[in-house]
Amino acid sequence: MNSLQPAAQAPDRNLALDLVRVTEAGAMAAGRWVGRGDKNGADGVAVNAMRTLINTVQMNGVVVIGEGEKDEAPMLFNGELVGDGTGPECDVAVDPIDGTTLTAKSLPNAVSVMAVAPRGSMYDPSAVFYMEKLIAGPEAADVVDIRLPVAENIALVAKAKGIRNSDVTVCVLDRPRHQDLVDEIRAAGARIKFIIDGDVAGGITAARPDTGVDLLVGIGGTPEGIITACAIKAIGGTIQGKLWPVDDDERQRAIDAGHDLDRVLYTGDLVNADDCFFVATGITDGELMAGVRYGAGKAYTESIVMRSRSGTIRKITSEHQLAKLKAYSTVDYES
């Protein structure tokens, strides 16, 4: 039986373990660069490690969300074939480091992440790299609306959760473009959790219970939004987005590609299948997972694995014997 069947059939639950080995590889490679101040160096080793491991997975995958044109990456680029070619056809979304600045500065919530879904099920943003986003958990999923002022959404979240506006915490990327949004959130009486990087971890934190975050709003990466949608499929909740071209040229390219820039994209628009896997491994410590730890000849990782069809969410803690890995792996985790 293949690890992932076509869209009409359920994927094999064992695929999760194969995929988590890929994000573990990226995280362990990047972990050696935590705090070194070189985000490009960290990203480079993570890309190489993930690319090596992803090609051992039994799938016929195409990277549809990758390092891509935005990062001018030579590996894990959009359109690259990945997997060993023996398995089923699927879309692959990968971000070797969601939070390169977090990694370089040894700040919380850097993760290595990927998602897999049946071929043709992930949204194609046609090189529009940013989108306006709203993410909320299951309690408020049916009442929030990205088209409403943020104050109204805060009130709706508070009512859905049975709390006050002042109890609501909103996650926002710390960017100058969000100053008006920040002012509106504060005027509504809510609290703000700023993040300087790491859209995926921030979005999942907003959707998961007991994280201290109730809502994520603002403009962030479109690729990260699509990856997060795969996780939302398993968690429940909602991600809503609208494409946000950065300039007139990008706007025109989007229109020429047939995008309606006023259209609200919901979870099912960003990934329109129920056979999704989402896998992430912590690089630095965060609300979702611990970061990579090193001991004498060992590395310790913590990962989260989500399967949308069953709604199962698992934490996987792994102990890696570096000398044994070195014996058969082309990835050097010791330096």
Buried (B, 14 or more C-beta within 10 A) or exposed (E): EBBBBBBEEEBBBEBBEBBBBBBBBBBBBBBBBBEEEEBEBBBBBBBBBBBBBBBEBBBBBBBBBBBBEBBEBEBBBBEBEBBEEEBBBBBBBBBBBBBBBBBBBBBBBBBBBBBBBBBBBBBBBBBBBBBBBBBBBBBBBEBBBBEBEBBBBBBBBBBBBEEEBEBBBBBBBEBEEBEEBBEBBEEBBBBBBEBBBBBBBBBBBBBBEEBEBBBBBBBBBBBBBBBBBBBBBBBBBBBBBBBBBEEEEBBEBBEEEEBEEEEBBBBBBBBBBBBBBBBBBBBBBBBBBBBBBBEEEEBBBBBBBBBBBEEEBEEBEBEBEBEEBBEEBEBBBEE
